[in-house]
Amino acid sequence: MNTNDQPVTGVISWWSLAEFVLDELIDSGIDVLWESYKKECESELVGEELDHALEFAEFDSTEVLVGFMYDEKTDQYDIDPDAEFSAIVSNGNGCPTVQVVKSKHTTRVKAYCSPCYPNQADLDSGKGAILAYTLPDDMIDNSRQ
């Protein structure tokens, strides 16, 4: 059991978020699939072809990064050190979740996630001894947990 002062990634179900928070997270985040598609189009298309490809693209994105920034040197997304929190909004594997990988907010919970997110804390498991990163209180609908 993690009872020390080093928080672990916290995982919360979409269903535990306050109303409209999921939309806000997705709208403010970086859509990884879209950015990859856009980059590919920009390297292959120009002018009207590029505009058309970007305007009419449809995606069912499965991963959005919130509180991250793109590093051109490494071609990677890194945690934004100035962000209130950094999270991965995911709908992969039919398990709609938000993984809070870094945050100015922490909580203690009862259980770890299993098996989808090994060694990550289940923010929906209730109060306990495991220290985990979490979202700000106003983003969580405690009545739904």
PEZI-V104690 format. One record per run of one state. SS is the DSSP state (~ for helix, > for strand, _ for the rest). FROM is the first residue (numbers start at 0). LEN is the number of residues. If there is no record, write none. Layout:
BEGIN
ss;from;len
SS;FROM;LEN
SS;FROM;LEN
END
This chain:
BEGIN
ss;from;len
_;0;7
>;7;1
_;8;1
>;9;4
~;13;3
>;16;1
_;17;3
~;20;8
_;28;1
>;29;2
~;31;13
_;44;2
~;46;9
_;55;7
>;62;4
_;66;1
>;67;4
_;71;4
>;75;4
_;79;5
>;84;6
_;90;1
~;91;3
_;94;2
>;96;7
_;103;2
>;105;4
_;109;2
>;111;1
_;112;8
>;120;2
_;122;4
>;126;1
_;127;2
>;129;4
_;133;3
~;136;3
>;139;1
_;140;1
~;141;3
_;144;1
END
